[in-house]
Amino acid sequence: MIDAGFSVGDLVRIHGLVSKPQFNQMIGVVKAYHENTNRYEIQPSRGSKSLAIKAVNLSDDEFFKPTDDKFKTERAYDNVFVWPSPNTTRRIPIQCFSDCPTVDSPSAQDRYIQNKLGWESVDTLSGVEEEGREKATFLLLFDGLDESSPKNHAAMKIAKLLPEYKVETCKRYKGIIRGVAILVYSPTTSTFSSMGMGMDHMEGQQVIEANPNRRFTPQLLYNIVQFHQTERAERQYNSHDNPMHRTFGTFENMMI
């Protein structure tokens, strides 16, 4: 804990600034507290410069923390917004939003993200896995036109694990992700006919179908982000690094 209010890594809402009103209502991450000025150093969601802001101009009531009960119990989310961490030794700042449109409404989802975070572009990397699951179930969204915000090392570790044939489909990904990144639940359902496997008698049969209505607690989503920072994730992705396996999993596990 720093000062009597916010901790490093906390998400806060900026409000009531007179000299820099353009930052009002923006979400930021607490980087430090400076006792000599009685101000918090805040990294806004977008841009390279941090701000020195008094506590009276910050609020965190709308954001949950890992110590909150609903962080572990509220299974209502299919997304997790991941902020660049101000300190790699501390927790990764995250937040889930129940009002964010799902991937079934991509235009509405894009507008929501751009309005909330000020993104210029919503770019997508596919193929993100959960620990112990053979098929990818998440997309990684980021602003490929953001050239000024801090690097998001947690998101970059996720992207680095993805197979090359997945990464190549995202033209704006150049190895760096800046600012907030988002994992959104988007389970894939494959068929034999969609893969052109020549099994006419199995046309339309789904393989390893995932529940499209599945929802997560913030803790479970945070665990997925953390998993991708580990050697376990590297081993899992290395064992799945071919299109056939990532589409169908192991044949003994196929649901046909």
Secondary structure by P-SEA (a helix, b strand, c coil): cccccccccbbbbbcccccccccccbbbbbccccccccccccccccccccccccccccccccccccccccccccccccbbbbcccccccccccccccccccccccaaaaaaaaaaaccccbbbbbccccccccccccbbbbbcccccccccaaaaaaaaaaccaaaaaaccccccccccbbbbbbbbbbbcccccccccccccccccccccccccccaaaaaaaaaaaacaaaaaaaaaacccccccccccccccc
